[in-house]
Amino acid sequence: MSTKKLGEQTAALAHPPSFLGRACVAGHKEGEGPLASVFDEICPDDRFEQPSWEKAESAMQQHALNLALERAGGMPDWLFGGDLLNQCVASTYAVRDQTLPFFGLYGACSTVGEGLILASMVLDGDFGTRAGVVTSSHFCCAERQYRTPLEYGGQRTPTAQWTVTAAGAVILGREGPGPYVTHVTAGRIVDLGVTDTNNMGAAMAPAAYETIRTHFRDTGRSPADYDLIVTGDLGLLGSELLEELFRRDGVELSGCHVDCGLMIYDLEKQDVHCGGSGCGCAASVLTGHLLTEMERGKWRRILFCPTGALHSPTTAFQGESIPGICHAVAIDAAP
């Protein structure tokens, strides 16, 4: 009996699904950054005409999903979604009017990678012809839940990252013009004992290292096989740690490695300390920038590796360490 599984954690998709429709909606600060031109919509006040930040995030995610559905020209058989809020309520309320089978996901900032893996495997398994993925984050919602409300005016540490206000949505199909998801490597939880909730990069970098290294081992590939290796939300410090971990193995990653948290903001001009984070960070960079440039022919193959810190305010108050996770998705211009 043949199997699509390669090595420990990777699946090679026999029928690589294609990106059919995608969209990203961003907030005001993101609209002042270097990727402003690739966002489908930028809200000038981050309220999205809603009475609360949480309702604003749901509206933002709903709008991104509707745009992606319109561009795909049809409804998916399955929908995967998630966000940073307790019980994933931003996604729940965003899609409650959609008559679609829905899977609520929580992978912290790696949620878009988790969704892409599950959607791709469902389609490759012939359990439908289309599947959707949607996720979001909102700076003000995240500050209220994980740190302190904005009214407190708390000082941020140099290692802190800025939660991105953005939503990204994609619709995958069994048939389509590409780009295509060809391999997926599901991450394992890695926890090296980091307890500083203002240093997500240090908590997530070991997980990124383990997943990318496993992907290379499972597939027989190396950094040279990719035009770009994109991590999600490691930020400045986490990216340096990741490259140092590979350097100790004799592998130089710096020539092809970029990070979504460093791409979405201008670190010098926007005062975001170590960069961006949040479910919407990697999702908006993928749907707005990465896939656009692949369609234009700039890159033929990328490895998309969003990362997540799987903690909560409760675990932080109890002195627990921060588990990290990273999922890797190989995206090719040709199947």
C-alpha positions as CSV (number, residue, x, y, z in Angstrom):
1,M,0.0,0.0,0.0
2,S,1.5,3.3,-1.1
3,T,1.5,6.3,1.2
4,K,1.9,10.0,0.7
5,K,3.7,10.5,3.9
6,L,7.4,11.3,3.7
7,G,9.6,10.7,6.7
8,E,8.3,11.9,10.1
9,Q,6.1,14.8,9.5
10,T,5.7,15.6,5.8
11,A,3.1,14.7,3.2
12,A,3.8,14.9,-0.6
13,L,0.4,15.8,-2.2
14,A,-0.4,13.5,-5.2
15,H,-2.8,16.1,-6.5
16,P,-1.4,19.5,-5.5
17,P,-4.3,22.0,-4.9
18,S,-4.2,25.4,-6.6
19,F,-4.8,28.8,-5.2
20,L,-8.0,30.0,-6.8
21,G,-8.9,33.1,-4.9
22,R,-7.2,35.2,-2.2
23,A,-7.7,38.5,-0.5
24,C,-6.2,40.6,2.4
25,V,-7.6,43.5,4.4
26,A,-5.3,45.6,6.6
27,G,-5.4,48.3,9.2
28,H,-4.1,51.9,9.2
29,K,-0.6,51.2,10.5
30,E,-0.1,48.3,8.1
31,G,-1.2,50.7,5.3
32,E,1.7,52.9,6.2
33,G,4.3,50.1,5.8
34,P,6.3,48.8,2.8
35,L,3.6,46.4,1.6
36,A,0.7,48.9,1.5
37,S,0.3,48.6,-2.2
38,V,-0.5,44.8,-2.1
39,F,-3.4,45.0,0.4
40,D,-6.9,44.8,-1.2
41,E,-8.3,47.3,1.4
42,I,-6.8,49.5,4.1
43,C,-9.2,50.7,6.8
44,P,-8.2,54.3,7.9
45,D,-9.2,53.9,11.5
46,D,-9.0,50.2,12.4
47,R,-12.6,50.3,13.6
48,F,-14.1,49.1,10.3
49,E,-17.3,51.0,11.3
50,Q,-17.9,48.7,14.3
51,P,-18.5,49.6,18.0
52,S,-15.8,47.4,19.4
53,W,-12.3,46.1,18.4
54,E,-13.5,42.5,18.4
55,K,-16.4,43.3,16.1
56,A,-14.0,45.2,13.9
57,E,-11.7,42.1,13.6
58,S,-14.7,39.9,12.6
59,A,-15.8,42.5,10.0
60,M,-12.3,42.6,8.6
61,Q,-12.1,38.8,8.4
62,Q,-15.5,38.6,6.8
63,H,-14.6,41.1,4.2
64,A,-11.4,39.3,3.3
65,L,-13.3,36.0,2.9
66,N,-16.0,37.5,0.8
67,L,-13.4,39.0,-1.6
68,A,-11.6,35.7,-1.9
69,L,-14.9,33.8,-2.6
70,E,-15.8,36.4,-5.2
71,R,-12.4,35.9,-7.0
72,A,-12.6,32.1,-6.7
73,G,-15.9,32.2,-8.4
74,G,-17.5,29.6,-6.2
75,M,-18.1,28.3,-2.7
76,P,-15.8,25.8,-1.0
77,D,-16.9,22.5,0.4
78,W,-15.0,23.1,3.7
79,L,-13.8,26.2,5.5
80,F,-11.0,26.4,8.0
81,G,-10.5,29.5,10.2
82,G,-9.0,30.9,13.3
83,D,-7.7,33.9,15.2
84,L,-6.0,34.9,18.5
85,L,-9.1,35.6,20.6
86,N,-10.6,33.3,23.2
87,Q,-12.7,30.6,21.6
88,C,-11.7,32.0,18.1
89,V,-14.7,34.3,18.3
90,A,-13.4,36.7,15.6
91,S,-13.7,33.8,13.1
92,T,-16.9,32.3,14.5
93,Y,-18.8,35.6,14.2
94,A,-17.2,36.4,10.8
95,V,-18.4,33.2,9.2
96,R,-21.7,32.5,11.1
97,D,-23.8,33.6,8.1
98,Q,-21.9,31.3,5.7
99,T,-23.7,28.0,5.2
100,L,-20.4,26.1,5.1
101,P,-19.0,23.2,7.2
102,F,-16.5,25.1,9.4
103,F,-13.5,23.9,11.4
104,G,-12.3,26.4,14.0
105,L,-8.5,26.3,14.4
106,Y,-6.0,27.6,16.9
107,G,-2.4,27.7,16.1
108,A,-1.7,31.2,17.3
109,C,0.3,33.1,14.6
110,S,0.8,29.9,12.7
111,T,-2.9,29.4,12.1
112,V,-2.8,30.2,8.4
113,G,-0.2,27.4,7.9
114,E,-2.3,24.9,9.9
115,G,-5.3,25.8,7.8
116,L,-3.4,25.5,4.5
117,I,-2.1,22.0,5.5
118,L,-5.5,20.7,6.5
119,A,-7.3,22.2,3.5
120,S,-4.7,20.8,1.1
121,M,-4.8,17.3,2.6
122,V,-8.6,17.3,2.4
123,L,-8.5,18.2,-1.3
124,D,-5.7,15.8,-2.1
125,G,-7.8,13.1,-0.4
126,D,-10.6,13.9,-2.8
127,F,-13.0,14.9,0.0
128,G,-14.2,17.9,-2.1
129,T,-13.2,20.2,-4.9
130,R,-12.6,23.4,-3.0
131,A,-11.6,24.4,0.6
132,G,-11.2,27.8,2.2
133,V,-8.8,29.2,4.8
134,V,-9.3,32.5,6.7
135,T,-7.6,34.1,9.7
136,S,-7.0,37.4,11.3
137,S,-5.6,39.4,14.2
138,H,-6.1,42.9,15.5
139,F,-3.7,44.9,17.6
140,C,-6.2,46.4,19.9
141,C,-7.9,43.0,20.6
142,A,-4.6,41.3,21.2
143,E,-3.4,44.0,23.6
144,R,-6.6,43.8,25.6
145,Q,-6.5,40.0,25.9
146,Y,-2.8,39.3,26.2
147,R,-1.3,42.4,27.8
148,T,-3.1,45.5,29.0
149,P,-5.8,47.6,27.4
150,L,-4.5,50.5,25.3
151,E,-5.7,53.0,27.9
152,Y,-3.0,51.8,30.3
153,G,-0.3,53.1,28.0
154,G,2.1,50.3,29.1
155,Q,5.7,50.5,27.9
156,R,6.9,47.9,25.5
157,T,10.2,46.0,25.9
158,P,12.8,46.1,23.0
159,T,12.1,42.4,22.2
160,A,8.3,42.9,21.9
161,Q,6.5,42.7,18.6
162,W,3.5,44.5,17.2
163,T,0.3,42.5,16.6
164,V,-0.7,43.1,13.0
165,T,-4.2,44.3,12.2
166,A,-5.0,42.3,9.1
167,A,-7.0,39.4,7.7
168,G,-6.1,37.0,4.9
169,A,-8.3,34.5,3.1
170,V,-7.6,31.9,0.4
171,I,-9.7,29.5,-1.6
172,L,-7.9,26.3,-2.8
173,G,-9.1,24.0,-5.5
174,R,-8.3,20.6,-6.9
175,E,-7.9,22.2,-10.3
176,G,-6.6,25.6,-11.2
177,P,-3.7,27.6,-12.7
178,G,-1.6,27.7,-9.6
179,P,0.5,28.4,-7.6
180,Y,0.2,25.0,-6.0
181,V,0.7,23.4,-2.6
182,T,2.9,20.4,-3.3
183,H,4.3,19.4,0.2
184,V,3.2,20.1,3.7
185,T,5.2,19.5,6.9
186,A,3.1,19.6,10.1
187,G,5.0,21.0,13.1
188,R,5.6,19.5,16.5
189,I,5.4,21.5,19.7
190,V,8.9,22.7,20.8
191,D,9.3,24.3,24.3
192,L,12.8,25.3,25.4
193,G,11.6,27.0,28.6
194,V,11.2,30.6,27.4
195,T,8.9,32.4,29.8
196,D,9.1,36.0,28.6
197,T,5.8,36.8,26.9
198,N,7.4,39.9,25.4
199,N,9.9,37.8,23.5
200,M,7.9,35.7,21.1
201,G,10.8,35.4,18.7
202,A,13.0,33.5,21.1
203,A,10.0,31.2,22.0
204,M,9.2,30.4,18.4
205,A,12.6,30.2,16.7
206,P,13.4,26.7,18.0
207,A,10.1,25.4,16.5
208,A,10.9,27.0,13.2
209,Y,14.3,25.4,13.2
210,E,12.9,21.9,14.0
211,T,10.2,22.1,11.3
212,I,12.3,23.4,8.5
213,R,15.1,21.0,9.3
214,T,12.6,18.1,9.4
215,H,11.2,19.3,6.0
216,F,14.6,19.2,4.5
217,R,15.3,15.7,5.9
218,D,11.9,14.3,4.9
219,T,12.0,15.6,1.4
220,G,15.7,15.4,0.6
221,R,15.6,19.1,-0.2
222,S,17.9,21.9,1.0
223,P,17.7,25.8,1.1
224,A,19.1,25.7,-2.5
225,D,15.8,24.1,-3.7
226,Y,13.8,27.2,-2.7
227,D,13.9,30.7,-4.0
228,L,12.6,31.9,-0.7
229,I,12.1,30.5,2.8
230,V,9.6,32.6,4.6
231,T,9.0,32.4,8.3
232,G,6.0,34.0,10.0
233,D,6.4,36.4,12.9
234,L,9.8,35.5,14.3
235,G,10.7,39.2,14.0
236,L,14.2,40.5,14.2
237,L,15.5,38.6,17.2
238,G,13.8,35.3,16.3
239,S,15.1,35.5,12.7
240,E,18.6,36.0,14.0
241,L,18.2,33.0,16.3
242,L,16.9,30.8,13.5
243,E,19.7,31.6,11.2
244,E,22.3,31.0,14.0
245,L,20.8,27.6,14.7
246,F,21.2,26.5,11.1
247,R,24.6,28.1,11.0
248,R,25.7,25.7,13.7
249,D,24.6,22.8,11.4
250,G,26.8,24.3,8.6
251,V,23.7,25.5,6.7
252,E,23.6,29.2,5.7
253,L,19.9,30.3,5.6
254,S,20.4,34.1,5.5
255,G,20.7,34.2,1.7
256,C,17.1,33.1,1.1
257,H,15.4,33.6,4.5
258,V,12.9,36.4,5.1
259,D,10.3,36.9,7.8
260,C,6.7,38.2,7.5
261,G,7.1,40.1,10.7
262,L,10.0,42.1,9.2
263,M,8.4,42.6,5.8
264,I,5.1,44.1,6.8
265,Y,6.5,47.1,8.7
266,D,9.4,49.5,8.4
267,L,11.2,48.9,11.7
268,E,13.1,52.2,11.7
269,K,10.1,54.5,10.9
270,Q,7.1,52.7,12.5
271,D,8.4,51.9,16.0
272,V,7.3,48.3,16.1
273,H,10.5,47.2,18.0
274,C,11.2,43.6,16.8
275,G,8.6,43.5,14.0
276,G,5.1,42.2,13.5
277,S,3.2,39.2,14.8
278,G,-0.4,37.8,14.9
279,C,-2.5,35.5,12.8
280,G,-3.0,38.3,10.3
281,C,0.7,38.9,9.7
282,A,1.7,35.8,7.8
283,A,-1.7,35.5,6.2
284,S,-1.7,39.0,4.8
285,V,1.9,38.8,3.6
286,L,1.1,35.5,1.9
287,T,-2.1,36.6,0.2
288,G,-1.0,40.1,-0.6
289,H,2.7,39.9,-1.4
290,L,4.1,36.4,-1.8
291,L,1.5,34.9,-4.1
292,T,1.3,38.0,-6.2
293,E,5.1,37.9,-6.9
294,M,4.9,34.1,-7.6
295,E,2.2,34.8,-10.2
296,R,4.4,37.5,-11.7
297,G,7.2,35.0,-12.0
298,K,9.6,36.4,-9.4
299,W,9.8,33.1,-7.5
300,R,9.2,29.6,-8.7
301,R,9.2,27.8,-5.4
302,I,8.9,29.1,-1.8
303,L,8.7,27.4,1.6
304,F,6.1,29.2,3.7
305,C,6.6,28.6,7.5
306,P,4.3,30.5,9.8
307,T,5.1,30.2,13.5
308,G,3.0,30.4,16.7
309,A,3.4,30.8,20.4
310,L,0.9,28.5,22.1
311,H,0.4,30.3,25.4
312,S,-2.4,32.2,27.1
313,P,-2.6,34.9,29.7
314,T,-3.5,32.3,32.3
315,T,-0.5,30.1,31.6
316,A,1.8,33.2,31.7
317,F,0.4,34.3,35.0
318,Q,1.0,30.8,36.4
319,G,4.7,31.0,35.3
320,E,4.4,28.4,32.5
321,S,6.9,28.4,29.6
322,I,5.8,29.2,26.1
323,P,5.4,26.3,23.6
324,G,6.2,27.1,20.0
325,I,5.1,25.5,16.8
326,C,5.8,26.0,13.1
327,H,4.1,24.6,10.0
328,A,5.8,24.4,6.6
329,V,4.0,24.6,3.3
330,A,5.9,24.2,0.0
331,I,4.3,26.3,-2.8
332,D,5.3,25.8,-6.4
333,A,4.5,27.8,-9.6
334,A,4.1,24.4,-11.3
335,P,2.4,21.3,-9.8
